[in-house]
Amino acid sequence: MNTEGSKSSPALVRWIGRMERVPAVRAIRNGLVNLIPVLIIGAFALILKEFPVSGYKDFIRQFAGGALYALFDFVYSATFGVLSVYMTYSISRSYMKVKADRDVVQGGAVFASLLSFFMLTGVYLPGFGLDNMGPHAMFIALLSALGASAAYMRLFKLLNRRRQYLFTIGADREFNRMMSVFLPVLLTSLGFALINLLVTRIFGEESFHAVVIRLLNGMFSVGKVGFAKGFFFVLLSSVLWFFGVHGSDALEDVMQNYFVPGLAENMAAVEAGLEPQAILTKQFFDCFVLMGGCGSAICLLIAILAFSRNRAHKGVGFAASFPMLFNINELMVFGLPIIFNPTMLIPFLLVPLVCYSVSYLALSLGIVPLITASVEWTTPILLGGFLATGSPAGALLQLFNVALGVAIYLPFVRLLDRESVRMQKEHYEEFVRYYRENENELQTASLIDQNNIYGDFAKGLAADLRYRLTDFLSIYYQPQYDYAGRCVGVEALLRWKHPTHGTLYPPLVIKLASDCGILPDLEEAVIERVLHDRQRVIDRFGEGVKISVNVTASTVVTPRFLQFCRSLNEKAPFAKTNTCLEVTEQTALTQGEETRSQLRELRKMGVLLAIDDFSMGQTSLHYLTDSLFDIVKIDGSLVRGLANNPTCREIITSIVELADSLSLTVIAEYVETEELKEILHGIGCDCYQGYLFSPAVPLDEPAP
């Protein structure tokens, strides 16, 4: 838990932490982030379609018979027009990833969710169209994605226990796997069909979606148009947005019935030479409340760009900034995200209400003229306020509201930064636990290709590693001592310090680099850094120390690595650097003349070769057949078991005797006690590495 955040508001931080761990919340947020490509395309299509310049609009409607307008409209219809369908798919898929249940065929949940969505929105109705699949139906998308996915998963497990599967003899595995989801999908979709039927019969509407819209609109049937009704409209719209419902679209009938007529009344009054009377118009909300979209999000955008220290948040801000100039903020709402983000709940509700109240007061007192001109909702800030009121006071009111909004959002943006760091660390720790528990299994599988939340997290880390490979790379050195206490060598150990998670678990770094194809780049960067540090190593540990660097067996025998070593040798001959390459056995060395030839050439350059984690297995023994290695490092598990396991003692004794017969140096790792050191000395092993002597340390850190 972040100390600063805990001191400032411990109850809020604890509540936020609990909310962040709810699978449904994580699924919604992850699912919405995955929609960013669709949102970007749709936002630009909408801007090009509704750009608030009359000459431009006339041009695109007339050019080539309206072909440009039709093109932008097609793209908009294929993105925002069916946004709720994309949401259903993405959130359902994300929910199954968050659950990460390997016993359930996850793909079936998506089909169950989509079927349920179309039933609840009334696909069976004659007039079914884009209105039923676009932003209007976001609440139905959330309900279907989460509810149907959860129901499908429970049914799948239940039917799996009872083995009520449908299989076809002779069919391929994929066909049989998909047949296994048939009954869970069928029962889930039937359940939602029955819910739809029951609700429509009770309320007398055509679909579940229509019932939701009717209930929302019914909340405004009492009372006259005034401050209270407008205040409640802003509050409810923001609440709906926070919970994933497109508030503006869901309350469109309310807007048309109660607020749109205000502009016509004012314009008629002006024409008649009278004073306008209506404060609340559609343009009032568009210009002074929904600046940058719902939540007065232009204020949040400025707060993030000016004050946030989180790279990801700033990235979302920059990506969303251009559409938000035209009050299109779905990219910010979904990308940050704001939806189901408990950190942003208070300011997201409060800022629009403050802007509404200040603007209502300013217009009612005559500080700002009432609105008497129609302005497109996509008109940018300042211009919109000026055009709507016909006065610079309208633009100044917008500026004042923005300043107030930024001040309110600012502390929550900082809290969001802290919470993001805390959650990232928490997710990283959970990810590392998963990796360490499954490390052996994952050696032969791609971590970044895992079809679960861990695979997604691995992709993010791999991207950071790929694009910042050397930026956060550092080398620690662990000394090696002989029995007399002289430092005879050091092992260079990779450390990669992530800007958020700190120093990553080293085997995980190697695994990620291998999975994304940059392991050779990483190993070459480490070797170059070590050679650059050589003089400092000598100054620290003494003249003549051997410097060992780990290289995987799959890399050391490649033509690329051999050429790399040749170029280094030309600059500074290895024979003068006392450099040793420790071959690690992530993959075994291939046994062939080409491999032996490359190892011989490395030795001719003056490179020493060591076998890391040596045991008496067949894989380790075949490395010694051609006398190409100089050093063997005993498998750490054997050393750790030496004090209590007679078998470990026998194996190490055999290794030492074999090494002596081949004139090889033996080094024991993980020597952590005097007892282990003395036992190894009695066996005949007199070179040690471990915490008894020193942990791995950076060169600029004092000796322990």
MOMO-V747940 format. One record per backbone hydrogen bond with DSSP energy under -1.0 kcal/mol. NH is the residue of the N-H (numbers start at 1). CO is the residue of the C=O. If there is no record, write none. Layout:
BEGIN
((NH | CO) (NH | CO))
END
This chain:
BEGIN
((6 | 2) (7 | 3) (8 | 4) (9 | 5) (13 | 9) (14 | 10) (15 | 11) (16 | 12) (17 | 13) (18 | 14) (19 | 15) (20 | 16) (21 | 17) (22 | 19) (26 | 22) (27 | 23) (28 | 24) (29 | 25) (30 | 26) (31 | 27) (32 | 28) (33 | 29) (34 | 30) (35 | 32) (36 | 33) (39 | 35) (40 | 36) (41 | 37) (42 | 38) (43 | 39) (44 | 40) (45 | 41) (46 | 42) (47 | 43) (48 | 44) (49 | 45) (50 | 46) (53 | 51) (57 | 53) (58 | 54) (59 | 55) (60 | 56) (61 | 57) (62 | 58) (63 | 59) (65 | 62) (66 | 63) (67 | 63) (69 | 60) (70 | 66) (71 | 67) (72 | 68) (73 | 69) (74 | 70) (75 | 71) (76 | 72) (77 | 73) (78 | 74) (79 | 76) (81 | 76) (83 | 80) (84 | 133) (86 | 82) (87 | 83) (88 | 84) (89 | 85) (90 | 86) (91 | 87) (92 | 88) (93 | 89) (94 | 90) (95 | 91) (96 | 92) (97 | 93) (98 | 94) (99 | 95) (100 | 96) (104 | 101) (109 | 106) (111 | 107) (112 | 108) (113 | 109) (114 | 110) (115 | 111) (116 | 112) (117 | 113) (118 | 114) (119 | 115) (120 | 116) (121 | 117) (123 | 118) (125 | 122) (128 | 125) (132 | 129) (133 | 130) (134 | 130) (137 | 134) (138 | 135) (141 | 137) (142 | 138) (143 | 139) (144 | 140) (145 | 141) (146 | 142) (147 | 143) (148 | 144) (149 | 145) (150 | 146) (151 | 147) (152 | 148) (153 | 149) (154 | 150) (155 | 151) (156 | 152) (157 | 153) (158 | 154) (159 | 155) (160 | 156) (161 | 157) (162 | 158) (164 | 159) (165 | 163) (171 | 168) (176 | 172) (177 | 173) (178 | 174) (179 | 175) (180 | 176) (181 | 178) (182 | 179) (185 | 181) (186 | 182) (187 | 183) (188 | 184) (189 | 185) (190 | 186) (191 | 187) (192 | 188) (193 | 189) (194 | 190) (195 | 191) (196 | 192) (197 | 193) (198 | 194) (199 | 195) (200 | 196) (201 | 197) (202 | 198) (203 | 199) (204 | 200) (209 | 120) (211 | 207) (212 | 208) (213 | 209) (214 | 210) (215 | 211) (216 | 212) (217 | 213) (218 | 214) (220 | 217) (221 | 218) (230 | 226) (231 | 227) (232 | 228) (233 | 229) (234 | 230) (235 | 231) (236 | 232) (237 | 233) (238 | 234) (239 | 235) (240 | 236) (241 | 237) (242 | 238) (243 | 239) (244 | 241) (245 | 240) (247 | 245) (250 | 246) (251 | 247) (252 | 249) (255 | 251) (256 | 252) (257 | 253) (258 | 254) (259 | 255) (260 | 255) (262 | 259) (263 | 260) (265 | 261) (266 | 262) (267 | 263) (268 | 264) (269 | 265) (270 | 266) (271 | 267) (272 | 268) (273 | 270) (274 | 269) (285 | 281) (286 | 282) (287 | 283) (288 | 284) (289 | 285) (290 | 285) (293 | 290) (298 | 291) (299 | 296) (301 | 297) (302 | 298) (303 | 299) (304 | 300) (305 | 301) (306 | 302) (307 | 303) (308 | 304) (314 | 310) (315 | 311) (316 | 312) (317 | 313) (318 | 314) (319 | 315) (320 | 316) (321 | 317) (324 | 320) (325 | 321) (326 | 323) (327 | 324) (328 | 323) (333 | 329) (334 | 330) (335 | 331) (336 | 332) (338 | 333) (339 | 333) (340 | 242) (341 | 338) (344 | 341) (348 | 344) (349 | 345) (350 | 346) (351 | 347) (354 | 350) (355 | 351) (356 | 352) (357 | 353) (358 | 354) (359 | 355) (360 | 356) (361 | 357) (362 | 358) (363 | 359) (364 | 360) (365 | 361) (367 | 362) (368 | 362) (372 | 388) (373 | 388) (379 | 376) (383 | 381) (384 | 380) (386 | 382) (387 | 383) (388 | 384) (389 | 385) (390 | 386) (394 | 391) (396 | 392) (397 | 393) (398 | 394) (399 | 395) (400 | 396) (401 | 397) (402 | 398) (403 | 399) (404 | 400) (405 | 401) (406 | 402) (407 | 403) (408 | 404) (409 | 405) (410 | 406) (413 | 409) (414 | 410) (415 | 411) (416 | 412) (417 | 413) (418 | 414) (419 | 415) (420 | 416) (421 | 417) (422 | 418) (423 | 419) (424 | 420) (425 | 421) (426 | 422) (427 | 423) (428 | 424) (429 | 425) (430 | 426) (431 | 427) (432 | 428) (433 | 429) (434 | 430) (435 | 431) (436 | 432) (437 | 433) (438 | 434) (442 | 438) (445 | 442) (450 | 447) (452 | 450) (453 | 97) (456 | 452) (457 | 453) (458 | 454) (459 | 455) (460 | 456) (461 | 457) (462 | 458) (463 | 459) (464 | 460) (465 | 461) (466 | 462) (467 | 463) (468 | 464) (472 | 468) (474 | 495) (476 | 493) (477 | 697) (478 | 491) (480 | 489) (481 | 688) (482 | 486) (483 | 686) (485 | 482) (488 | 480) (489 | 480) (490 | 546) (491 | 478) (492 | 548) (493 | 476) (495 | 474) (497 | 472) (498 | 502) (502 | 498) (504 | 496) (508 | 505) (509 | 505) (510 | 506) (511 | 507) (512 | 508) (513 | 509) (514 | 510) (515 | 511) (516 | 512) (517 | 514) (518 | 513) (519 | 513) (522 | 518) (523 | 519) (524 | 520) (525 | 521) (526 | 522) (527 | 523) (528 | 524) (529 | 525) (530 | 526) (531 | 527) (532 | 528) (533 | 529) (537 | 533) (538 | 534) (539 | 535) (540 | 536) (541 | 537) (542 | 538) (545 | 542) (546 | 488) (547 | 578) (548 | 490) (549 | 580) (551 | 582) (553 | 584) (555 | 552) (556 | 552) (558 | 555) (562 | 558) (563 | 559) (564 | 560) (565 | 561) (566 | 562) (567 | 563) (568 | 564) (569 | 565) (570 | 566) (571 | 567) (572 | 568) (576 | 573) (577 | 574) (578 | 574) (580 | 547) (581 | 608) (582 | 549) (583 | 610) (584 | 551) (596 | 592) (597 | 593) (598 | 594) (599 | 595) (600 | 596) (601 | 597) (602 | 598) (603 | 599) (604 | 600) (605 | 601) (606 | 603) (607 | 602) (608 | 579) (610 | 581) (611 | 631) (612 | 583) (614 | 633) (621 | 617) (622 | 618) (623 | 620) (624 | 621) (627 | 624) (630 | 609) (631 | 609) (632 | 665) (633 | 611) (634 | 667) (635 | 614) (638 | 635) (639 | 635) (640 | 636) (641 | 637) (642 | 639) (645 | 641) (649 | 645) (650 | 646) (651 | 647) (652 | 648) (653 | 649) (654 | 650) (655 | 651) (656 | 652) (657 | 653) (658 | 654) (659 | 655) (660 | 656) (661 | 657) (662 | 658) (663 | 660) (664 | 659) (665 | 630) (667 | 632) (668 | 687) (671 | 689) (677 | 673) (678 | 674) (679 | 675) (680 | 676) (681 | 677) (682 | 678) (683 | 679) (684 | 680) (685 | 680) (688 | 481) (689 | 668) (692 | 671) (693 | 690) (694 | 690) (697 | 477) (701 | 698))
END
